Amino acid sequence: MTESKNLDTPKTAEQEDREWVEQVYRGDKEPQNTVRAVISGMLLGGVMSVSNVYVGLKSGWGLGVDIAAIIIIFALFKSLELMKAVKRPFGMMESTQMMTVAVAASWISSAGLVNAVPALTITTGKTFIAWQLSLWLLSMLLLGLFMAIPFKRQYIQEEKLKFPGNIPTGETIKAMYSTGDEAVKKAKALGLAGGTGIVLAFMRDGFGVIPGLLNLPVSVARVSLSKLTLSFEPSLIFLGIGAIFGMKVGLSMLGGLLLNYAVLGPTLINDKIILHAPPAVQAAQAMEFPYIAVAGQSLTVVVEEANVAPELKYGSKLDTLRYVWPANVAYSKLSELESDLNSPKLVDGSPNPFHGVISARDTINKNLGKQVLFLEASKARTWESRLALAEHQDSTTVKALGFAPGQSRTQNVGSFRNIVAWTLWPGATILVVGGLLALAFQWRTMARTFAGLGAALRKKDGHHKAGPMDHLELPMTWFLPGFLVTGTFCVIMQMALFSIHWYMAIIAVVLTFFLAAVAARAAAETSINPIGAMGKVTQLLYGVLSPGNMTTNLMTANITAGAAASCADTIGSLKVGHMVGANPRKQFIAQLFGVFAGAAFSVPAYYLMVPDATKLGDAQFPAPAALIWAGVARVLAQGLSTLPRSAIIAIFVALTAGIVIVVAEKLFPKIKPYTPSPSALGIAMTIPAYTSFSMFLGALIAWVLEKATPEWHERFTIAIASGFIAGESLSGVAILGLQRLGLLAG
């Protein structure tokens, strides 16, 4: 009985550390920080950081590089070993170190190259000299790197967070170097799952055999599920992630997506609070000048707007508008025609029927590379609408203006971007409040962490008892000088490059410390690093502190996003190292090389892709993340009064909910398994519903397996989930490369 009781007694932190050093740690048994590991990580990570800049400007998302880097370099050195080109095999610790460097290099895109930096160009026209941009990005990444030091032990060893995005990387490394029957079985399971992920990705994204999204012909409050992102994505990546992070987070993701997209989304659309872009038609041909409009010549457009329910199919009203030239008018350039079409009155002084309804301007037709006419129904932004050039009119005028007879464009309601522009605010609020409160309630362990700094600064008195990991753990003596130096660097960069007041620059750095902690926790719980949401929190604050200043608004938020990305990914890489027994100090040093490699590769690539602002927001580089950042900056430049009143109310509701959840868990610990995760709720309100649903489904499947076949679940679930993630993520990189080379249809 005594033995059983002892077995049930929780282990102390010292016991767990000693077990790790004795049973897992391999850092002294084989080389770790070798030249070939660091250089290969810098080269591969640098190349993949360029890929992430490209993907980010195209889609707003980035691709994980950790598993891809491990498998590519492992295969390369294995081939070199077979050819007798290298004498010593590329070991497990070298693979871990190479991955650490490669991941650090990939941070550079999230640090601003796909969001804040292009957003600043869009809103102000500001451009950077290459060396200035490199220093700016380095300042944030190095700041986030040192911010990770006090949270590494807290999240990995004290709280033992799930790290669903990093577990597959550690499992992949262990599988590649595994021996013994059990290990081989797990490796085979991981390989088969990876193969399945590869096949699915190519069938869906490479050859188009499987649709990207599956939709049901069902509506919520007369809004189609597909327009609310309530679809199913045939993807295994997020299914695998959900299987790792567990049922509590999975249910929280489900609750968040239902609240956001099945309740708030359709309600706000019906109430005409969520807006969409106005319907617009763009000419397919450039006009020839001089152009003479003859008296009596006309242009007729039809604006159709839903008036019964949000979608046109339930009923609509038509508004036919006919612009007639009362006299001959000669135009020598496009701007003269635009001026007449937008004028309140026609040339004879009579009212212009287009005025206040149809807006005319010029735009660049990317296929032609020329300016063409662009018409939009500027006020049709609430429910579904359509703008069309009337079919029954003289086609001569229509063609002369560059359009096709009957040309039309329907603007649907909903969509992820429009919905999340509102729900981002409560989502970010509950995410931040929950994360900061949870950290605050861990004040004892955090105090012990920072007490280690004080002991070290006092050079440790004779009563200090060394812990089993003290010689390996990231020392707190690295944190304070690192934070002060990199923080000062960030402040100087803000002042020198953007003329941000010194006190506002300091506030941005201090605020970032706390928001980076929230982002790192969210990434550790859900695998999604909410750098966009964290950036919006900073933008919101500076909307109050510096209203009207878009540069300050964007670049202080850039500090938050960049450092949060760096902090979270640093801790994630250290989690992988903890799994396989790497030396965390050597990993930390290796990450410095990765940061510099990312800047060396991706900054020149950014200038190659975006030589000027006209490349942003077009078909080639939609830059959706940058457009969202720019949009928020424009709104907040006028102060918080421009936020919808409903969004302000939602912020306070989310604030209250976050506090209630965390405080209730603290006061009544037994209810913790049944309360929602604030991080997961916040994340679910800032990503598409189908992504959250896939994660919930993965968590549900894993829970069922755990209950039905606990032994099989223990042996294979994580290996299979890791294989799904590894296979499909690798395929995403490969498919993108093949499409870029023209070997696959894009």
C-alpha positions in Angstrom: 0.0 0.0 0.0 2.9 2.4 0.9 4.5 1.8 -2.5 1.2 2.5 -4.4 0.7 5.6 -2.3 4.2 6.9 -3.1 3.6 6.2 -6.8 0.5 8.4 -6.7 2.3 11.2 -5.0 3.1 14.0 -7.5 6.7 14.5 -8.3 8.4 17.6 -7.2 9.9 19.9 -9.9 13.4 18.9 -8.7 12.6 15.2 -9.2 11.2 15.8 -12.6 14.3 17.8 -13.6 16.6 15.0 -12.3 14.7 12.4 -14.3 14.9 14.5 -17.4 18.7 14.9 -17.0 19.2 11.2 -16.3 16.8 9.7 -18.8 16.2 12.2 -21.6 19.1 14.6 -21.9 21.5 13.8 -24.7 23.3 17.1 -25.1 26.5 15.9 -23.7 26.4 12.5 -25.4 26.6 13.7 -29.0 27.5 16.9 -30.9 24.8 19.6 -31.0 26.0 23.0 -32.1 28.1 21.8 -35.0 29.0 24.1 -37.9 27.2 21.9 -40.4 24.0 21.9 -38.3 24.0 25.7 -37.9 24.9 26.5 -41.6 22.4 24.0 -43.0 19.7 25.5 -40.7 20.7 29.1 -41.8 20.6 28.2 -45.5 17.4 26.2 -45.5 15.6 28.5 -43.0 16.6 31.5 -45.0 15.2 30.0 -48.2 12.0 29.0 -46.4 11.7 32.5 -44.9 11.5 33.8 -48.5 8.8 31.2 -49.2 6.9 32.5 -46.2 7.1 36.1 -47.4 5.7 35.0 -50.7 2.9 32.9 -49.2 2.1 35.6 -46.6 1.7 38.3 -49.3 -0.5 35.9 -51.2 -2.7 34.6 -48.4 -1.8 36.2 -45.1 -0.7 32.8 -43.7 2.7 31.3 -43.3 3.9 27.7 -43.5 5.6 25.9 -40.7 9.2 25.1 -41.6 10.3 22.8 -38.7 9.2 19.4 -39.9 10.1 20.2 -43.5 13.6 21.3 -42.5 14.2 18.2 -40.4 13.2 15.8 -43.2 15.0 17.6 -46.0 18.3 17.9 -44.1 18.1 14.4 -42.8 17.5 13.0 -46.3 20.4 15.2 -47.7 22.9 14.0 -45.1 21.7 10.4 -45.4 22.4 10.6 -49.1 25.8 12.2 -48.6 26.6 9.5 -46.0 25.7 6.7 -48.6 27.9 8.4 -51.1 30.8 8.5 -48.6 30.8 12.3 -48.8 30.5 12.6 -45.0 32.0 10.3 -42.5 29.8 11.0 -39.5 26.0 10.6 -39.5 23.9 13.7 -39.0 22.8 13.0 -35.4 19.6 13.7 -33.5 20.9 16.7 -31.6 22.2 18.1 -34.9 18.8 17.7 -36.4 17.2 19.5 -33.4 19.7 22.3 -33.6 19.3 22.7 -37.4 15.6 22.8 -37.0 16.0 25.5 -34.3 18.0 27.7 -36.6 15.7 27.2 -39.5 12.6 28.1 -37.5 14.3 31.2 -36.1 15.0 32.3 -39.7 11.4 31.8 -40.7 10.2 34.3 -38.0 11.2 37.2 -40.2 8.0 37.2 -42.3 5.7 37.3 -39.3 7.8 40.1 -37.9 6.3 42.6 -40.3 7.1 41.7 -43.9 3.6 40.5 -44.7 1.6 42.7 -42.3 2.7 46.0 -40.7 5.5 46.9 -43.1 3.4 46.7 -46.3 0.5 48.2 -44.4 2.6 51.3 -43.7 3.4 51.6 -47.4 -0.2 51.3 -48.3 -1.4 53.9 -45.8 1.4 56.5 -45.9 3.6 55.6 -48.9 6.6 55.1 -46.5 9.3 52.9 -48.0 12.5 51.6 -46.3 16.1 51.4 -47.3 17.1 47.7 -47.1 19.5 48.1 -44.2 16.9 50.1 -42.2 14.3 47.4 -42.7 16.8 44.7 -41.7 17.7 46.5 -38.5 14.0 47.1 -37.7 13.1 43.5 -38.1 16.1 42.3 -36.2 15.3 44.6 -33.2 11.9 42.9 -32.8 13.1 39.3 -33.2 15.9 39.7 -30.8 13.6 41.3 -28.3 11.2 38.4 -28.5 14.0 35.9 -28.2 15.1 37.3 -24.9 11.5 37.7 -23.7 11.1 33.9 -24.0 13.7 33.2 -21.2 11.4 33.7 -18.2 8.5 31.8 -19.8 10.3 28.8 -21.1 10.3 26.9 -17.8 6.9 28.2 -16.8 5.1 26.9 -19.9 7.1 23.8 -20.6 8.0 22.4 -17.1 5.7 24.1 -14.6 2.4 24.3 -16.4 3.2 21.5 -18.9 1.1 23.0 -21.7 0.2 20.8 -24.6 2.2 22.4 -27.5 0.2 20.7 -30.2 2.1 22.5 -33.0 5.5 21.4 -31.7 4.8 17.8 -30.5 4.7 16.5 -34.1 8.2 17.9 -34.7 9.6 16.2 -31.6 7.9 13.0 -32.6 9.2 13.2 -36.1 12.8 13.6 -34.8 12.4 10.6 -32.4 10.8 8.5 -35.2 13.7 9.1 -37.6 16.3 8.1 -35.0 14.2 5.3 -33.3 15.3 1.7 -32.6 13.4 -1.2 -31.1 10.1 -2.8 -32.1 7.8 -0.3 -30.3 9.7 2.7 -31.7 9.7 1.2 -35.2 5.9 0.6 -35.1 5.4 4.3 -34.1 7.7 5.4 -36.9 5.7 3.3 -39.4 2.4 4.8 -38.2 3.9 8.3 -38.5 5.1 7.5 -42.0 1.8 6.0 -43.2 -0.1 9.0 -41.8 2.4 11.3 -43.5 1.9 9.6 -46.8 -1.8 10.0 -46.4 -1.4 13.7 -45.8 0.8 14.0 -48.9 -1.7 12.2 -51.1 -4.6 14.3 -49.8 -2.7 17.6 -50.2 -1.8 16.9 -53.8 -5.3 15.6 -54.7 -6.8 18.8 -53.2 -4.3 21.6 -53.9 -2.1 20.1 -56.6 -4.6 18.5 -59.0 -8.0 19.8 -57.8 -9.5 16.3 -57.6 -10.8 17.1 -54.1 -12.5 20.5 -53.4 -10.8 22.9 -51.0 -14.0 23.3 -49.0 -17.2 21.2 -48.8 -20.4 23.1 -48.2 -23.9 22.2 -47.2 -26.8 24.1 -48.9 -28.1 25.2 -45.5 -28.6 28.7 -44.1 -28.5 30.3 -40.6 -30.7 33.3 -40.3 -31.0 33.3 -44.1 -27.2 33.5 -44.6 -25.6 30.5 -46.3 -23.2 28.4 -44.2 -20.5 28.9 -46.8 -20.7 32.7 -46.5 -20.2 32.2 -42.7 -17.1 30.0 -43.2 -19.2 27.1 -41.7 -17.8 24.6 -44.2 -15.7 21.5 -43.9 -12.1 21.6 -45.1 -10.7 18.2 -46.3 -7.4 18.7 -44.5 -5.5 16.6 -42.0 -3.3 19.3 -40.5 -5.7 20.8 -38.1 -7.3 17.5 -37.5 -3.9 16.3 -36.2 -3.4 19.4 -34.1 -6.8 18.9 -32.5 -5.9 15.3 -31.6 -2.9 16.6 -29.7 -4.3 19.5 -27.7 -7.2 17.6 -26.1 -10.9 17.8 -25.6 -11.1 20.9 -23.3 -9.5 23.1 -26.0 -11.4 21.2 -28.7 -14.8 22.0 -27.1 -13.7 25.6 -26.5 -12.9 25.9 -30.2 -16.3 24.5 -31.1 -18.0 26.9 -28.7 -16.0 29.8 -30.1 -16.8 29.0 -33.7 -20.5 28.5 -33.0 -20.8 31.7 -31.1 -18.8 33.7 -33.7 -20.1 32.3 -37.0 -23.5 30.7 -36.1 -24.8 33.4 -33.7 -22.8 36.7 -33.9 -22.0 36.6 -37.6 -25.5 36.1 -39.0 -27.1 38.4 -36.4 -24.7 41.2 -37.2 -25.2 40.7 -41.0 -28.9 40.8 -40.6 -28.6 43.9 -38.5 -26.4 45.5 -41.2 -23.5 46.0 -38.8 -21.1 43.8 -40.7 -20.3 45.5 -44.0 -18.7 44.3 -47.3 -16.9 46.0 -50.1 -19.3 47.6 -52.6 -19.9 45.7 -55.9 -17.7 47.0 -58.7 -16.9 46.4 -62.3 -13.6 47.0 -63.9 -13.1 47.7 -67.6 -11.3 44.9 -69.5 -9.9 47.3 -72.1 -8.2 50.7 -71.9 -9.9 53.7 -73.4 -8.5 55.5 -76.4 -8.1 59.2 -76.1 -9.1 61.7 -77.3 -12.6 60.4 -76.8 -15.7 62.3 -77.8 -19.0 61.7 -76.1 -21.8 62.7 -78.4 -24.9 64.5 -77.2 -27.6 62.0 -76.3 -25.1 59.2 -75.8 -25.8 57.3 -72.6 -24.4 54.7 -70.1 -27.0 52.7 -68.1 -26.1 50.7 -65.0 -28.3 48.6 -62.7 -27.8 48.3 -59.0 -29.6 45.4 -57.3 -29.7 45.2 -53.5 -31.2 42.5 -51.3 -34.1 44.0 -49.3 -35.9 41.1 -47.7 -33.0 39.2 -46.2 -29.2 39.4 -46.5 -29.1 37.3 -49.7 -30.4 38.4 -53.1 -32.3 35.1 -53.6 -34.9 36.1 -50.9 -35.8 39.3 -52.7 -34.3 42.5 -54.0 -34.8 46.0 -55.3 -33.5 47.3 -58.6 -32.2 50.8 -59.3 -31.6 51.6 -62.9 -29.4 54.7 -63.5 -28.9 56.3 -66.8 -26.1 58.8 -67.4 -26.8 60.9 -70.5 -24.4 63.4 -72.1 -26.6 66.4 -72.9 -23.9 67.9 -75.2 -20.8 66.8 -77.1 -17.8 66.5 -74.7 -14.2 65.8 -75.7 -12.1 64.0 -73.2 -8.3 64.0 -73.4 -7.6 61.8 -70.4 -9.4 59.4 -68.1 -9.5 61.8 -65.1 -11.7 64.2 -67.1 -14.3 61.5 -67.7 -14.2 60.4 -64.1 -14.8 64.0 -63.0 -17.9 64.3 -65.1 -19.3 60.9 -64.0 -18.8 61.8 -60.3 -20.0 65.4 -60.5 -23.3 66.4 -58.8 -24.5 67.9 -62.0 -24.3 67.2 -65.7 -22.6 69.7 -68.0 -26.0 71.4 -68.7 -26.6 71.9 -65.0 -29.2 69.1 -64.5 -28.8 66.6 -61.7 -26.4 63.7 -62.3 -28.2 60.4 -61.5 -24.9 58.7 -60.8 -24.0 61.1 -58.0 -24.1 59.5 -54.6 -24.8 56.1 -56.0 -22.1 55.2 -58.6 -18.5 56.1 -58.0 -16.1 56.3 -61.0 -12.3 56.1 -60.7 -9.4 54.6 -62.5 -7.5 51.5 -61.6 -4.7 49.4 -63.1 -5.8 46.4 -65.1 -3.0 43.9 -64.3 -3.5 41.9 -67.4 -3.1 45.0 -69.6 -0.7 46.9 -67.3 -2.7 50.1 -68.1 -5.2 52.4 -66.4 -8.9 51.5 -67.0 -12.2 52.8 -65.8 -13.6 51.4 -62.6 -17.3 51.8 -61.4 -18.7 50.8 -58.0 -22.0 51.1 -56.2 -20.4 52.9 -53.3 -23.2 52.7 -50.8 -24.3 49.1 -51.4 -22.3 47.7 -48.5 -24.7 46.1 -46.1 -26.6 43.2 -47.7 -25.8 41.3 -50.8 -25.7 43.5 -54.0 -24.9 43.4 -57.7 -23.7 46.1 -60.1 -24.3 45.4 -63.8 -24.0 47.3 -67.1 -27.6 47.1 -68.5 -27.7 44.6 -71.4 -30.4 46.5 -73.3 -28.4 49.6 -74.2 -26.2 50.8 -77.1 -23.1 48.6 -76.8 -21.0 51.2 -78.7 -20.6 53.4 -75.6 -20.1 50.4 -73.3 -17.3 49.1 -75.5 -15.7 52.5 -76.0 -15.4 52.8 -72.2 -13.6 49.5 -72.1 -16.4 47.3 -70.7 -18.3 44.3 -72.0 -22.1 44.5 -72.5 -23.9 42.9 -69.6 -20.8 42.9 -67.5 -21.7 42.5 -63.8 -20.3 41.8 -60.3 -22.1 40.4 -57.3 -20.8 41.1 -53.9 -21.7 38.4 -51.4 -22.4 39.0 -47.7 -20.4 37.5 -45.0 -16.9 36.0 -45.7 -14.1 35.5 -43.2 -12.5 38.9 -43.7 -15.7 41.0 -43.2 -16.9 39.0 -40.2 -13.6 38.9 -38.4 -13.1 42.7 -38.9 -15.8 43.0 -36.1 -15.3 39.8 -34.1 -11.5 40.4 -33.9 -12.1 42.9 -31.1 -13.9 40.7 -28.6 -11.8 37.7 -29.7 -8.5 39.5 -29.0 -9.9 40.9 -25.7 -10.8 37.5 -24.2 -7.5 36.1 -25.5 -5.4 38.8 -23.8 -7.4 39.0 -20.6 -7.4 35.2 -20.1 -3.7 35.0 -20.8 -2.6 37.8 -18.6 -4.8 36.7 -15.7 -3.7 33.1 -15.9 -0.1 34.4 -15.8 -0.9 36.6 -12.9 -2.3 33.7 -10.9 1.0 31.9 -11.5 2.8 34.7 -9.7 4.5 32.3 -7.2 6.3 30.3 -9.9 7.0 33.4 -11.9 8.4 35.0 -8.7 10.6 32.0 -8.3 11.8 32.5 -11.8 12.7 36.1 -11.3 14.1 35.3 -7.9 16.7 33.3 -9.7 17.8 36.5 -11.4 18.2 38.2 -8.0 20.2 35.2 -6.6 22.4 35.2 -9.6 23.0 38.9 -9.4 24.0 38.4 -5.7 26.4 35.8 -7.0 24.5 33.2 -4.9 25.2 33.0 -1.3 26.6 29.8 0.3 23.1 28.6 1.1 22.0 28.2 -2.5 21.3 24.6 -3.5 22.0 24.0 -7.2 19.1 22.3 -9.1 19.6 19.3 -11.4 19.1 21.5 -14.5 20.8 24.7 -13.3 23.8 24.2 -15.6 21.6 23.6 -18.6 18.5 25.9 -18.1 18.4 29.3 -19.7 19.8 31.5 -17.0 17.9 34.6 -15.8 21.1 36.5 -16.0 20.7 36.4 -19.8 17.2 37.9 -19.6 17.7 41.3 -17.9 20.7 42.5 -20.0 19.2 41.0 -23.1 15.8 42.6 -22.6 17.3 46.0 -21.8 19.7 46.0 -24.7 17.2 44.7 -27.3 14.4 46.9 -25.8 16.6 50.0 -26.1 17.4 49.0 -29.6 13.7 48.8 -30.4 13.1 52.2 -28.8 15.9 53.8 -30.8 14.6 52.2 -34.1 11.1 53.6 -33.4 12.4 57.1 -32.8 14.9 57.1 -35.6 12.8 55.5 -38.4 9.3 56.7 -37.5 9.7 59.7 -35.2 7.7 58.0 -32.5 8.0 59.8 -29.2 10.4 58.2 -26.8 7.8 57.5 -24.1 5.4 55.9 -26.5 8.3 53.7 -27.8 9.1 52.6 -24.3 5.4 51.8 -23.6 5.3 49.7 -26.8 8.3 47.6 -25.6 6.9 47.1 -22.0 3.4 46.3 -23.3 4.9 43.8 -25.8 6.5 41.8 -22.9 3.0 41.0 -21.6 1.3 40.4 -24.9 4.2 38.2 -26.1 3.5 36.1 -23.0 -0.1 35.8 -24.0 0.8 34.9 -27.6 3.2 32.2 -26.4 0.6 30.7 -24.1 -2.0 30.6 -26.9 0.5 29.0 -29.3 1.4 26.4 -26.6 -2.3 25.6 -26.0 -3.7 25.7 -29.6 -0.6 25.7 -32.0 -1.8 29.1 -33.4 0.2 32.1 -32.6 -2.3 35.0 -32.5 0.2 37.7 -33.6 -2.5 39.5 -35.6 -4.8 39.8 -32.5 -1.9 40.9 -30.3 -1.0 43.6 -32.8 -4.6 44.8 -32.8 -4.5 45.2 -29.0 -1.5 47.6 -29.4 -3.2 49.3 -32.3 -6.3 49.9 -30.1 -4.2 51.3 -27.3 -2.4 53.7 -29.6 -5.7 54.7 -31.1 -6.2 56.3 -27.7 -2.7 57.5 -27.0 -1.9 58.8 -30.4 -5.2 59.2 -32.4 -4.6 60.3 -36.0 -1.1 59.0 -36.3 -1.2 55.9 -38.5 2.6 55.4 -38.5 2.7 55.2 -34.7 -0.3 53.0 -34.7 1.1 50.5 -37.1 4.8 50.3 -36.1 4.2 50.1 -32.3 1.9 47.2 -33.1 4.6 45.7 -35.3 6.8 45.6 -32.3 4.2 43.5 -30.5 3.5 41.1 -33.4 7.2 40.6 -34.3 8.3 40.0 -30.7 5.3 37.8 -30.0 6.1 35.6 -33.1 9.7 35.3 -32.0 8.9 34.6 -28.3 6.3 31.9 -29.1 8.4 30.2 -31.7 11.5 30.3 -29.4 9.6 28.5 -26.6 8.1 26.1 -29.2 11.6 25.1 -30.4 12.8 24.7 -26.8 9.8 22.4 -26.2 11.0 20.2 -29.1 14.5 20.2 -27.6 13.0 19.3 -24.2 11.3 16.3 -25.8 14.4 14.9 -27.4 17.0 15.9 -24.7 18.8 18.9 -26.3 20.7 21.5 -24.4 18.4 24.6 -24.1 21.3 27.0 -23.8 22.9 25.8 -27.1 19.5 26.0 -28.7 19.1 29.6 -27.6 22.5 30.5 -29.0 21.7 28.7 -32.3 18.5 30.8 -32.7 20.6 34.0 -32.9 22.2 32.6 -36.1 18.7 31.9 -37.5 17.5 35.4 -36.9 20.4 36.9 -38.9 19.9 34.4 -41.7 16.2 35.3 -42.0 17.0 39.0 -42.4 19.8 38.3 -44.9 17.5 36.2 -47.2 14.0 37.6 -46.8 14.5 41.4 -46.9 16.1 41.4 -50.4 13.3 39.0 -51.5 10.7 41.4 -50.2 12.1 44.2 -52.3 12.1 41.8 -55.3 8.4 40.9 -54.8 7.3 44.4 -53.8 9.3 47.0 -55.7 6.6 49.6 -55.1 3.2 50.0 -53.4 1.2 49.3 -56.6 2.2 45.6 -56.2 0.2 45.4 -52.9 -3.4 44.4 -52.9 -3.6 43.3 -56.5 -4.2 39.8 -57.9 -0.5 38.9 -57.7 0.0 40.0 -54.1 -3.4 40.5 -52.4 -1.5 41.0 -49.0 -4.7 40.4 -47.0 -2.9 40.7 -43.6 -1.5 44.0 -44.7 -4.9 45.3 -45.8 -6.5 44.4 -42.5 -3.7 46.1 -40.6 -4.0 49.2 -42.8 -7.8 49.2 -42.4 -7.6 49.1 -38.6 -5.0 51.9 -38.6 -7.3 54.1 -40.8 -10.3 53.5 -38.5 -8.3 54.1 -35.3 -6.6 57.2 -36.8 -9.9 58.9 -36.2 -10.1 57.7 -32.6 -12.1 55.0 -30.9 -15.4 56.7 -31.7 -15.2 55.2 -35.2 -15.5 51.7 -33.8 -19.1 50.4 -34.0 -20.9 50.8 -30.6 -21.6 47.1 -30.8 -17.9 46.3 -31.0 -17.2 48.4 -27.9 -20.0 46.5 -26.0 -18.6 43.2 -27.2 -15.1 44.2 -25.9 -16.5 44.8 -22.4 -18.5 41.5 -22.5 -15.4 39.6 -23.6 -13.4 41.3 -20.9 -15.9 40.2 -18.2 -16.1 36.7 -19.6 -12.3 36.3 -19.5 -12.1 37.5 -15.9 -15.0 35.3 -14.8 -13.5 32.1 -16.4 -10.0 32.5 -15.0 -11.1 33.6 -11.5 -13.7 30.8 -11.3 -11.0 28.2 -12.2 -8.7 29.7 -9.5 -11.5 29.7 -6.8 -12.9 26.3 -7.7 -10.1 24.2 -9.2 -12.3 21.2 -9.6 -14.3 22.9 -12.4 -11.3 23.6 -14.5 -11.8 20.6 -16.8 -15.3 21.9 -17.6 -14.6 25.6 -18.2 -13.8 26.9 -21.7 -10.2 28.0 -22.5 -10.1 31.8 -23.1 -7.2 31.3 -25.4 -9.1 28.8 -27.6 -12.3 31.0 -27.5 -10.3 34.0 -28.6 -8.5 32.1 -31.4 -11.8 30.6 -32.7 -13.1 34.2 -33.1 -10.1 35.2 -35.3 -9.8 32.2 -37.7 -12.2 30.7 -40.1 -14.9 28.4 -38.7 -13.8 25.4 -40.7 -10.3 25.6 -39.2 -11.7 25.5 -35.7 -14.1 22.7 -36.6 -11.3 20.5 -37.9 -9.4 21.0 -34.6 -12.5 20.1 -32.6 -13.1 17.1 -34.7 -9.5 15.9 -34.2 -9.9 16.4 -30.4 -13.1 14.4 -30.5 -11.6 11.5 -32.4 -8.7 11.4 -30.0 -11.0 11.4 -27.0 -13.1 8.6 -28.4 -10.0 6.5 -29.1 -8.7 7.3 -25.6 -11.9 5.9 -24.1 -12.4 3.0 -26.4 -8.8 1.7 -26.9 -6.6 3.5 -24.3 -3.5 1.4 -25.0 -3.7 1.9 -28.7 -4.4 5.6 -28.2 -1.3 5.9 -25.9 0.9 4.2 -28.5 -0.2 5.7 -31.8 -2.5 8.7 -31.6 0.3 11.3 -31.3 2.4 9.5 -33.9 -0.4 9.5 -36.4 -1.5 13.0 -35.7 2.2 14.1 -36.2 2.3 12.3 -39.5 -0.8 14.0 -40.7 0.7 17.4 -39.9 4.1 16.6 -41.2 2.9 15.1 -44.5 0.4 17.8 -45.4 2.6 20.7 -44.4 5.6 19.3 -46.4 3.3 18.9 -49.4 2.1 22.5 -49.0 5.7 23.7 -49.5 6.3 21.3 -52.4 3.1 22.3 -54.2 3.8 26.0 -53.8 7.3 25.4 -55.3 5.9 23.4 -58.2 3.3 26.0 -58.9 5.9 28.8 -58.8 8.0 26.8 -61.4 4.9 26.4 -63.6 4.9 22.6 -63.2 1.5 22.6 -61.5 -1.5 24.8 -62.1 -1.9 27.5 -59.5 
